[in-house]
Amino acid sequence: MRSSRWWLATLLAAGVLVGAGCGDDDDGGAGADGATENKTIVVSAAASLTEALNACKDDVGGVTPKLSFAGSDELAAQIRQGVKPDVFLSANTKLPDALRKEGRLGEPVEFASNELVVAVPKDSKVASIEDLGDDGVTVVLGSGSVPFGSYTREVLGRLPNDESKSILDNVRSNEPDVKSAVGKLTQGAADASFTYNSDVEATDGKLKAIKLPEDLQPVVAYGAGVVEGAKEPEAAQKYLDSVTEGACRQALMDAGFGPPSAP
């Protein structure tokens, strides 16, 4: 009897210890205050977001973003090919909406706006969009598939045919992302490009922005979402929340972006 009671007591004690261990595992790595351990996520973002997202990367509590920048169309193509970042941020809303319809992205949100401008070197004699068609002026555009290239063609389509044609006759290259276009200008390889106002601000005075007439200005809206099948969906959503209403939203405003155009 004594031996039986001893084994029963031993088993009960072991059961209590196992139960306590399971409780620790179920809290997802949370400490006594409920804070979750740091998670690293992969963020695929439009090249125009480079400065803003780098500025806030250390300010999303509990989340460390591994940032990858490229043209929005290239990043969307990667997702379609099976690449699975945790978050996708695009320089338009069309790509996130399309990925959502394909079942590759969660519900998209519009998180920022921007302004398309004509960017030129600070000492340029180009003073207006009309000057882009002058003899000897070299222009670089974005490719038609990347958002800033699509916005540009929207602008050109609103010009009289002869003005649009004279500008297109001066185009020397079509760039895969906005940073490539900006690089051509800062390196002296071109005289002008259509780009975003935030990218001009990021050059610290190397370039200046020529505003477009209001009737030519396209609606430049940025959209984002959590990628379906993301490895860290909760951390991804926390990062997206920071972009829409937290530290990263403030970084976007500081970098020259505007609030979402949609109400």
C-alpha positions as CSV (number, residue, x, y, z in Angstrom):
1,M,0.0,0.0,0.0
2,R,2.8,2.4,0.9
3,S,4.5,1.6,-2.4
4,S,1.3,2.2,-4.4
5,R,0.7,5.5,-2.6
6,W,4.2,6.6,-3.3
7,W,3.9,5.9,-7.1
8,L,0.5,7.7,-7.2
9,A,2.0,10.8,-5.6
10,T,5.0,10.7,-8.0
11,L,2.7,10.5,-11.0
12,L,0.5,13.3,-9.8
13,A,3.5,15.5,-9.2
14,A,4.8,14.8,-12.7
15,G,1.4,15.6,-14.1
16,V,1.3,19.0,-12.5
17,L,4.8,19.8,-13.8
18,V,3.9,18.7,-17.4
19,G,0.7,20.7,-17.2
20,A,2.7,23.8,-16.1
21,G,5.1,23.3,-19.0
22,C,2.2,23.1,-21.5
23,G,0.8,26.4,-20.2
24,D,4.1,28.1,-21.0
25,D,4.1,26.7,-24.5
26,D,0.6,27.9,-25.2
27,D,1.3,31.6,-24.5
28,G,3.2,32.0,-27.8
29,G,6.3,33.1,-26.1
30,A,4.6,35.8,-24.1
31,G,6.1,37.1,-20.9
32,A,4.2,37.9,-17.7
33,D,3.0,41.2,-19.1
34,G,1.6,39.5,-22.3
35,A,4.2,41.0,-24.6
36,T,5.1,38.8,-27.6
37,E,8.6,38.0,-28.6
38,N,10.2,39.9,-31.5
39,K,9.2,38.6,-34.9
40,T,11.0,39.2,-38.2
41,I,8.8,39.7,-41.3
42,V,9.5,40.3,-45.0
43,V,8.1,43.4,-46.5
44,S,8.0,43.9,-50.2
45,A,7.5,47.6,-51.0
46,A,7.5,50.1,-53.9
47,A,10.8,51.7,-54.4
48,S,9.4,55.2,-53.7
49,L,8.8,54.1,-50.1
50,T,12.5,53.4,-49.4
51,E,13.4,56.4,-47.3
52,A,10.1,56.5,-45.3
53,L,10.1,52.8,-44.4
54,N,13.8,52.7,-43.5
55,A,13.2,55.7,-41.2
56,C,10.5,53.8,-39.2
57,K,11.9,50.2,-39.3
58,D,13.0,50.3,-35.7
59,D,9.8,51.8,-34.3
60,V,7.3,48.9,-34.8
61,G,7.4,47.3,-31.3
62,G,7.9,43.6,-31.4
63,V,8.3,43.5,-35.2
64,T,11.5,43.7,-37.3
65,P,10.8,44.3,-41.0
66,K,13.2,42.9,-43.6
67,L,12.6,45.4,-46.3
68,S,12.8,44.6,-50.0
69,F,12.3,47.5,-52.5
70,A,11.5,47.3,-56.3
71,G,9.0,48.4,-58.8
72,S,5.5,47.5,-57.6
73,D,4.8,45.4,-60.7
74,E,7.9,43.4,-60.2
75,L,7.0,42.6,-56.6
76,A,3.5,41.6,-57.6
77,A,4.9,39.3,-60.3
78,Q,7.1,37.7,-57.6
79,I,4.1,37.0,-55.4
80,R,2.3,35.5,-58.4
81,Q,5.3,33.2,-59.0
82,G,5.1,31.9,-55.4
83,V,7.3,34.3,-53.4
84,K,5.6,34.9,-50.1
85,P,6.6,38.1,-48.3
86,D,4.5,38.9,-45.3
87,V,3.4,42.4,-46.4
88,F,3.1,44.0,-49.9
89,L,3.0,47.8,-50.3
90,S,2.3,49.1,-53.7
91,A,2.5,52.6,-55.3
92,N,-1.0,52.1,-56.7
93,T,-4.2,50.3,-55.6
94,K,-4.7,48.3,-58.8
95,L,-2.1,45.7,-58.0
96,P,-3.2,45.0,-54.4
97,D,-6.8,44.8,-55.7
98,A,-5.8,42.3,-58.4
99,L,-3.8,40.2,-56.0
100,R,-6.8,40.1,-53.6
101,K,-9.1,38.9,-56.4
102,E,-6.6,36.2,-57.2
103,G,-6.6,35.0,-53.5
104,R,-3.0,36.1,-53.0
105,L,-3.5,39.1,-50.7
106,G,-5.7,39.9,-47.7
107,E,-8.1,42.8,-47.8
108,P,-6.1,45.8,-49.2
109,V,-6.0,49.2,-47.5
110,E,-5.1,52.5,-49.0
111,F,-2.5,54.0,-46.8
112,A,-1.0,57.1,-48.5
113,S,-1.1,59.4,-51.4
114,N,1.6,61.2,-53.4
115,E,2.0,63.8,-56.1
116,L,3.4,63.3,-59.6
117,V,5.9,66.0,-60.6
118,V,8.5,66.8,-63.2
119,A,11.9,66.3,-61.6
120,V,14.9,68.2,-62.9
121,P,18.4,69.0,-61.6
122,K,18.5,72.0,-59.3
123,D,20.2,74.2,-61.9
124,S,18.1,73.1,-64.9
125,K,16.6,75.5,-67.4
126,V,13.5,73.3,-67.8
127,A,10.7,75.2,-66.1
128,S,7.5,73.6,-67.2
129,I,6.0,70.4,-68.7
130,E,5.9,72.2,-72.0
131,D,9.7,72.5,-72.0
132,L,10.1,68.7,-72.1
133,G,9.3,68.7,-75.8
134,D,12.0,71.2,-76.7
135,D,14.9,70.2,-78.9
136,G,17.9,68.8,-77.0
137,V,16.0,67.9,-73.8
138,T,16.4,64.3,-72.8
139,V,13.6,62.7,-70.8
140,V,13.4,59.4,-68.9
141,L,10.0,57.7,-68.1
142,G,8.9,54.8,-66.0
143,S,8.0,51.7,-68.0
144,G,4.3,51.4,-68.7
145,S,3.8,48.5,-66.2
146,V,5.2,50.3,-63.2
147,P,2.9,52.7,-61.3
148,F,4.8,55.9,-61.9
149,G,5.1,55.1,-65.6
150,S,1.4,54.4,-65.7
151,Y,0.6,57.7,-64.0
152,T,2.9,59.5,-66.4
153,R,1.1,58.1,-69.4
154,E,-2.1,59.2,-67.9
155,V,-0.7,62.8,-67.8
156,L,0.6,62.6,-71.4
157,G,-2.8,61.4,-72.5
158,R,-4.4,64.6,-71.3
159,L,-2.0,66.8,-73.3
160,P,-2.7,67.9,-76.9
161,N,-1.4,65.2,-79.2
162,D,1.4,67.4,-80.6
163,E,2.7,68.2,-77.1
164,S,2.6,64.6,-76.0
165,K,4.4,63.5,-79.1
166,S,7.1,66.0,-78.8
167,I,7.8,64.8,-75.2
168,L,7.8,61.2,-76.2
169,D,10.2,61.9,-79.1
170,N,12.7,63.1,-76.4
171,V,12.4,60.0,-74.2
172,R,15.7,58.1,-73.9
173,S,14.8,55.3,-71.6
174,N,11.9,53.6,-69.7
175,E,13.0,52.8,-66.2
176,P,11.8,49.8,-64.0
177,D,11.3,51.9,-60.9
178,V,11.3,55.4,-59.7
179,K,14.7,55.2,-58.1
180,S,16.3,54.3,-61.4
181,A,14.7,57.4,-63.0
182,V,16.0,59.6,-60.1
183,G,19.4,58.1,-60.5
184,K,19.6,59.1,-64.2
185,L,18.9,62.7,-63.2
186,T,21.3,62.9,-60.3
187,Q,24.1,61.3,-62.4
188,G,23.5,63.8,-65.3
189,A,22.3,61.1,-67.7
190,A,19.0,62.9,-68.4
191,D,17.4,66.3,-68.1
192,A,14.0,65.5,-66.7
193,S,11.7,62.7,-65.6
194,F,8.2,62.4,-64.2
195,T,8.5,61.1,-60.6
196,Y,7.0,61.5,-57.2
197,N,7.4,64.6,-55.1
198,S,8.6,62.5,-52.2
199,D,11.5,61.2,-54.3
200,V,12.5,64.7,-55.2
201,E,12.5,65.6,-51.5
202,A,14.7,62.6,-50.7
203,T,17.5,63.9,-52.9
204,D,18.3,66.7,-50.4
205,G,18.2,69.5,-52.9
206,K,20.0,67.7,-55.8
207,L,16.7,67.8,-57.8
208,K,13.8,70.2,-57.8
209,A,10.1,69.6,-58.5
210,I,8.0,71.3,-61.2
211,K,4.4,70.9,-60.2
212,L,1.9,69.8,-62.8
213,P,-1.2,71.9,-63.6
214,E,-4.1,70.7,-61.5
215,D,-6.0,69.4,-64.5
216,L,-3.1,67.1,-65.4
217,Q,-2.4,65.7,-61.9
218,P,-3.4,62.0,-61.6
219,V,-4.7,60.5,-58.3
220,V,-1.6,58.7,-56.9
221,A,-2.9,56.3,-54.2
222,Y,-0.8,53.7,-52.4
223,G,-2.3,50.3,-51.4
224,A,-1.1,47.5,-49.2
225,G,-2.1,44.2,-47.6
226,V,-1.0,41.1,-45.8
227,V,0.1,38.3,-48.2
228,E,-2.0,35.1,-48.0
229,G,0.1,32.4,-46.5
230,A,2.4,34.8,-44.7
231,K,4.7,33.1,-42.2
232,E,4.0,35.7,-39.6
233,P,0.4,37.0,-40.2
234,E,-0.1,38.6,-36.8
235,A,3.2,40.5,-37.0
236,A,2.5,41.4,-40.6
237,Q,-0.8,42.9,-39.5
238,K,0.9,44.8,-36.7
239,Y,3.3,46.3,-39.3
240,L,0.5,47.2,-41.6
241,D,-1.3,48.9,-38.7
242,S,1.9,51.0,-38.1
243,V,1.8,52.1,-41.8
244,T,-1.8,53.1,-41.6
245,E,-1.9,54.8,-38.1
246,G,1.4,54.4,-36.3
247,A,5.0,55.3,-36.5
248,C,5.4,54.4,-40.1
249,R,2.5,56.6,-41.1
250,Q,4.2,59.5,-39.4
251,A,7.4,58.6,-41.3
252,L,5.5,58.7,-44.6
253,M,4.1,62.1,-43.8
254,D,7.6,63.4,-42.8
255,A,8.9,62.1,-46.2
256,G,6.5,64.1,-48.2
257,F,3.6,61.6,-48.7
258,G,0.0,62.7,-48.1
259,P,-2.9,61.0,-46.4
260,P,-5.0,58.4,-48.3
261,S,-7.1,60.0,-51.0
262,A,-10.0,57.7,-50.2
263,P,-12.3,58.8,-47.3
